[in-house]
Amino acid sequence: MTATRKSMRFLTVLALICAMVLSIASTPVSAAGVETWYSQFKYEPSFPINGYNLTPVKTMGVSGELLVGAWMSTTDNSTTPAVFTLEVRSTSGAVLARDTVTSTGRAHVSISLNVTVGQKVQIYTGIYTNNSARKGEVDYSHEIYNGN
């Protein structure tokens, strides 16, 4: 096999790998599906939103203090401050915990609440200005602290 042919094969394989990684990395958190959360710290990959995102149901695998933190940023090049909101909601939509920050650019929001094994929740993230949806990006992490 000639060097040119090997180079072409290598570049083709590299392009396919890059395409696969990008397609997986660009899957929004809302597509992650139903999960059970345990006490391990977990970082969720960054995902784009237009106004808000509500995750699928998360079932608590242990009882303890649920800690959720999120970095949120606007991506629409506006200099107008945005309201960044992070909530933990029950499956009926009731807000169990909430943190809101008004800022330009990037902001950190965090919440904690006690959860029990088997409890089902959803994570809501929102970016708005004067009730108008803003384009942005969110990455968040979660952990259930139960003393272990």
C-alpha positions in Angstrom: 0.0 0.0 0.0 1.4 3.4 -0.9 2.0 6.2 1.5 -0.7 8.3 -0.1 -3.2 5.5 0.2 -2.3 5.0 3.9 -2.6 8.7 4.5 -6.1 8.8 2.9 -7.3 5.8 4.9 -5.9 7.4 8.1 -7.7 10.7 7.3 -11.0 9.0 6.5 -10.9 7.0 9.8 -10.0 10.2 11.7 -12.9 12.1 10.1 -15.3 9.3 11.0 -14.1 9.3 14.6 -14.5 13.1 14.8 -18.0 12.9 13.4 -19.0 10.2 15.9 -17.6 12.2 18.8 -19.3 15.4 17.7 -22.7 13.7 17.3 -22.4 12.2 20.8 -21.1 15.4 22.4 -23.9 17.5 20.9 -26.7 15.3 22.3 -28.6 17.6 24.7 -29.2 16.6 28.3 -32.9 16.3 27.6 -32.0 13.3 25.5 -30.1 11.5 28.3 -33.2 9.7 29.4 -34.5 8.4 32.7 -31.6 7.9 35.2 -31.1 6.9 38.8 -28.8 9.2 40.7 -26.5 7.9 43.5 -24.0 9.6 45.7 -21.3 9.9 43.1 -20.4 13.4 41.8 -21.4 13.6 38.2 -20.6 16.3 35.6 -23.1 16.6 32.7 -21.7 17.8 29.4 -22.5 21.3 28.2 -25.6 21.7 26.1 -27.3 24.5 24.3 -30.7 25.9 25.3 -33.1 28.5 23.9 -34.9 29.8 26.9 -35.1 26.6 29.0 -34.5 22.9 29.3 -36.3 20.4 31.5 -34.5 17.0 32.0 -36.3 13.7 31.9 -37.1 12.3 35.3 -34.2 11.4 37.7 -34.8 8.9 40.4 -32.9 9.2 43.7 -31.0 6.0 44.4 -30.1 7.1 47.9 -31.4 9.5 50.6 -29.3 12.6 51.5 -28.6 16.1 50.4 -28.9 16.7 46.7 -26.4 19.3 45.5 -26.8 20.7 42.0 -24.6 23.4 40.5 -24.7 25.0 37.0 -22.6 27.3 35.0 -24.9 29.1 32.5 -24.0 31.6 29.8 -25.7 33.5 27.0 -24.6 32.9 23.5 -26.6 35.6 21.6 -24.0 38.4 21.8 -26.4 40.7 23.7 -25.0 42.9 26.5 -28.4 43.0 28.2 -28.3 41.2 31.6 -30.0 37.8 31.7 -31.9 36.0 34.4 -30.2 32.5 35.0 -32.5 30.1 36.8 -31.8 26.6 38.2 -34.6 24.6 39.8 -35.3 21.1 41.1 -38.9 20.2 40.4 -41.1 17.3 41.4 -42.6 15.3 38.5 -45.9 17.3 39.1 -44.0 20.5 38.3 -43.8 21.8 41.9 -40.5 23.8 42.5 -38.6 22.0 45.3 -35.5 24.3 45.3 -34.5 27.3 43.2 -31.6 29.7 42.6 -31.7 32.7 40.3 -28.9 35.1 39.3 -29.1 38.2 37.1 -25.9 38.7 35.2 -24.3 39.4 31.8 -22.2 36.7 30.1 -21.7 33.8 32.5 -23.1 33.0 35.9 -23.1 30.2 38.5 -26.2 29.0 40.2 -26.5 26.3 42.8 -29.1 24.6 45.0 -29.3 21.9 47.6 -32.2 20.0 49.1 -32.9 16.8 51.0 -34.1 13.9 48.9 -35.2 10.4 49.8 -34.5 7.1 48.0 -37.0 6.6 45.2 -37.9 10.3 45.0 -38.3 11.5 41.4 -37.2 15.0 40.3 -36.4 17.0 37.1 -33.8 19.7 36.7 -35.0 22.9 35.0 -32.5 25.5 33.6 -33.7 28.8 32.1 -32.2 31.9 30.6 -34.5 34.9 30.0 -34.5 38.7 29.8 -37.9 40.4 30.5 -39.7 37.1 29.9 -38.0 36.7 26.5 -36.1 33.5 25.9 -32.3 33.8 25.5 -30.0 31.5 23.7 -27.4 30.1 25.9 -25.3 27.2 27.1 -25.5 25.2 30.3 -23.3 22.7 32.1 -24.2 21.3 35.4 -23.1 18.8 38.0 -24.9 16.9 40.8 -24.1 14.8 43.8 -26.1 13.3 46.7 -24.3 13.7 49.9 -25.3 11.1 52.4 -22.3 11.0 54.7 -20.6 8.1 53.0 
